[in-house]
Amino acid sequence: MELKGKKVLVVGLGKSGLSAAVFLRQQGAHVTVSDMRSAAALAKEIPALLEHGIMVESGGHGLLTFRRQDLIVVSPGVPLDTPELVQVKAFGLPVIGELELAAQFLKGKILAITGSNGKTTTTALTGEILASAGIETLVGGNIGVPVVDLIPKSTDTSWSVLEVSSFQLESTEKFHPQIAVILNITPDHLDRHGSFENYALAKERIFNVQTANDSLVLNAGNARAAAAASRTAAKVYWFSLEQPVAQGAWVLNDQVVFRASSNAPIEPVVSLKDIPLKGTHNVENVLAAVCAARLAGASAEAIGKAIQSFHAVEHRLEYVATDNGVEYYNDSKATNVDAAAKAIAAFPGCIHLILGGKDKNSNYADLSELLRKRVKTVYTIGSAAAKIESQIRGMVPIISCETLDKAVAAARKAARPGDVVLLSPACSSFDQFENYEHRGRVFKELVLNRADAKGAR
């Protein structure tokens, strides 16, 4: 892709948008950025952009600004049905995302991981496995490091391990991972994609450009993910909690094992008791990481050692503290119903569950059976509270708390030694917080300020 002298517009000034704008300018493009936020809201970003010679349009999108470009790069948080994007696409202007842009300049090979849940943990684990196995490894994408930031560090022998979301994938055309992983596909982001099928098809773009020389890793236990096997040209590998697979990873006699093909020997990797992550869903994440890392060249022995030393990623079923015999867990990354269900299922019972935030057109009634069996009380917060309460009423006692600080205080008051207070909201965070990380940090501060004062461990 030749960028020198081209007029390029970057739409949306999130972390990846900022990185894309600077990269494009460094490549010699004439860059403009456009964001709906006001100049005052962008006060931190604008000086740095102007210093790079990047023009800034704030407070809304101007159609003329969009039409005067040779290329438009859209940030993941900007919907592709934004009116200005729809119009310029009708005029034939190319519209791509930061992932599509970056992938055309990355050297080496790409290992891309997507799914409704477990992406960040699996990406971080896979990256650690490869690095510990002595393989040159970069980690980025939706995990927090924009893919364009990996470009200067990539080499012909490196693996870029990327967490990729449906928002990133929906704007790809040529994105080509040598190894692609779909962990699971369950309803999420229906407010953005319009339907579950549209959402699933966005996920499946991860393998659109793969060939018979590439590998696709699929979850045999998730029907929608497994269905992708009939639509890919890549060689399919499986992971499964429940049954042996022809080629891939599964559990045999309480041990994770791998085999490269139906005729290959079964390789022991790690015992289930040595996996330091909580919850059955994390065993699935481990299986996927084993499969991907083995395909990328890590040995079974190196994979097993790396898994045993891995620690939970922040905001993913993260242990925070024990206060008066009550354990507190931060699962702020659980931004959909399926993720919350997995978190609830990780505990035998006695849970005080904090639910709520910004609704994503979700069905919270899907949690009913788990709530009835394992949860003592639900504490609702955020703009989705009324909907949640209407859909789970009668399953479990509900306390409407409005805000996170009130929910933590109410749960602390009600919880008894041996109980668990779990933040697993099943919603996005954007009604009251900047993002799920902000929400998780606030939760931990609320817990730790009290726990530290009481000398909790």
MONORRA-V199294 format. One record per residue. RES is the residue in one small letter. NEAR is the number of other C-alpha atoms within 10 Angstrom. Layout:
((RES & NEAR) (RES & NEAR))
//
This chain:
((m & 6) (e & 8) (l & 16) (k & 13) (g & 13) (k & 17) (k & 18) (v & 22) (l & 29) (v & 27) (v & 26) (g & 22) (l & 25) (g & 16) (k & 13) (s & 25) (g & 25) (l & 20) (s & 17) (a & 28) (a & 28) (v & 19) (f & 18) (l & 24) (r & 22) (q & 14) (q & 14) (g & 14) (a & 22) (h & 21) (v & 27) (t & 24) (v & 27) (s & 22) (d & 21) (m & 16) (r & 15) (s & 12) (a & 15) (a & 11) (a & 12) (l & 16) (a & 10) (k & 10) (e & 15) (i & 21) (p & 13) (a & 13) (l & 19) (l & 12) (e & 9) (h & 14) (g & 14) (i & 20) (m & 16) (v & 20) (e & 19) (s & 19) (g & 14) (g & 11) (h & 20) (g & 13) (l & 13) (l & 10) (t & 14) (f & 24) (r & 18) (r & 13) (q & 18) (d & 18) (l & 20) (i & 25) (v & 24) (v & 28) (s & 25) (p & 24) (g & 15) (v & 18) (p & 15) (l & 21) (d & 11) (t & 10) (p & 12) (e & 17) (l & 23) (v & 12) (q & 15) (v & 19) (k & 16) (a & 10) (f & 10) (g & 9) (l & 17) (p & 14) (v & 20) (i & 21) (g & 26) (e & 26) (l & 28) (e & 22) (l & 21) (a & 18) (a & 21) (q & 14) (f & 15) (l & 22) (k & 18) (g & 16) (k & 21) (i & 22) (l & 25) (a & 28) (i & 31) (t & 26) (g & 23) (s & 23) (n & 25) (g & 24) (k & 24) (t & 25) (t & 23) (t & 26) (t & 29) (a & 21) (l & 26) (t & 32) (g & 26) (e & 23) (i & 28) (l & 26) (a & 18) (s & 16) (a & 20) (g & 11) (i & 17) (e & 17) (t & 24) (l & 22) (v & 24) (g & 22) (g & 25) (n & 22) (i & 17) (g & 12) (v & 17) (p & 23) (v & 29) (v & 27) (d & 18) (l & 20) (i & 19) (p & 10) (k & 13) (s & 19) (t & 17) (d & 10) (t & 12) (s & 17) (w & 24) (s & 28) (v & 28) (l & 29) (e & 27) (v & 24) (s & 22) (s & 24) (f & 23) (q & 24) (l & 23) (e & 23) (s & 23) (t & 22) (e & 14) (k & 15) (f & 22) (h & 23) (p & 25) (q & 22) (i & 26) (a & 26) (v & 32) (i & 27) (l & 27) (n & 24) (i & 23) (t & 19) (p & 18) (d & 26) (h & 22) (l & 16) (d & 12) (r & 18) (h & 20) (g & 11) (s & 14) (f & 16) (e & 13) (n & 15) (y & 22) (a & 22) (l & 16) (a & 19) (k & 26) (e & 23) (r & 20) (i & 29) (f & 25) (n & 18) (v & 17) (q & 22) (t & 16) (a & 11) (n & 10) (d & 17) (s & 24) (l & 29) (v & 29) (l & 28) (n & 28) (a & 23) (g & 17) (n & 15) (a & 13) (r & 17) (a & 22) (a & 19) (a & 13) (a & 19) (a & 18) (s & 8) (r & 10) (t & 18) (a & 17) (a & 21) (k & 15) (v & 22) (y & 25) (w & 24) (f & 31) (s & 21) (l & 19) (e & 11) (q & 13) (p & 18) (v & 19) (a & 18) (q & 20) (g & 28) (a & 34) (w & 28) (v & 24) (l & 17) (n & 8) (d & 11) (q & 16) (v & 23) (v & 23) (f & 28) (r & 21) (a & 17) (s & 13) (s & 11) (n & 9) (a & 11) (p & 10) (i & 16) (e & 15) (p & 17) (v & 22) (v & 23) (s & 16) (l & 17) (k & 10) (d & 13) (i & 20) (p & 15) (l & 23) (k & 16) (g & 15) (t & 14) (h & 19) (n & 21) (v & 20) (e & 23) (n & 25) (v & 28) (l & 27) (a & 31) (a & 30) (v & 31) (c & 30) (a & 31) (a & 25) (r & 22) (l & 18) (a & 19) (g & 12) (a & 21) (s & 17) (a & 19) (e & 13) (a & 18) (i & 25) (g & 20) (k & 16) (a & 20) (i & 22) (q & 16) (s & 13) (f & 16) (h & 14) (a & 16) (v & 16) (e & 18) (h & 24) (r & 22) (l & 27) (e & 22) (y & 17) (v & 19) (a & 20) (t & 22) (d & 22) (n & 17) (g & 15) (v & 18) (e & 20) (y & 26) (y & 24) (n & 26) (d & 28) (s & 31) (k & 29) (a & 27) (t & 26) (n & 26) (v & 25) (d & 22) (a & 25) (a & 27) (a & 21) (k & 19) (a & 23) (i & 25) (a & 17) (a & 16) (f & 16) (p & 11) (g & 18) (c & 19) (i & 25) (h & 26) (l & 27) (i & 27) (l & 30) (g & 32) (g & 28) (k & 20) (d & 25) (k & 19) (n & 18) (s & 20) (n & 18) (y & 22) (a & 17) (d & 14) (l & 18) (s & 17) (e & 14) (l & 15) (l & 23) (r & 16) (k & 16) (r & 19) (v & 25) (k & 20) (t & 22) (v & 27) (y & 26) (t & 27) (i & 25) (g & 24) (s & 19) (a & 23) (a & 20) (a & 14) (k & 17) (i & 23) (e & 23) (s & 11) (q & 15) (i & 21) (r & 12) (g & 11) (m & 20) (v & 18) (p & 15) (i & 18) (i & 17) (s & 18) (c & 21) (e & 18) (t & 16) (l & 23) (d & 16) (k & 16) (a & 24) (v & 23) (a & 14) (a & 16) (a & 22) (r & 20) (k & 9) (a & 13) (a & 21) (r & 15) (p & 12) (g & 13) (d & 22) (v & 25) (v & 25) (l & 29) (l & 32) (s & 29) (p & 30) (a & 31) (c & 30) (s & 24) (s & 24) (f & 16) (d & 15) (q & 16) (f & 16) (e & 10) (n & 14) (y & 21) (e & 16) (h & 16) (r & 24) (g & 24) (r & 15) (v & 16) (f & 24) (k & 22) (e & 13) (l & 16) (v & 23) (l & 20) (n & 10) (r & 16) (a & 18) (d & 13) (a & 9) (k & 11) (g & 11) (a & 14) (r & 13))
//
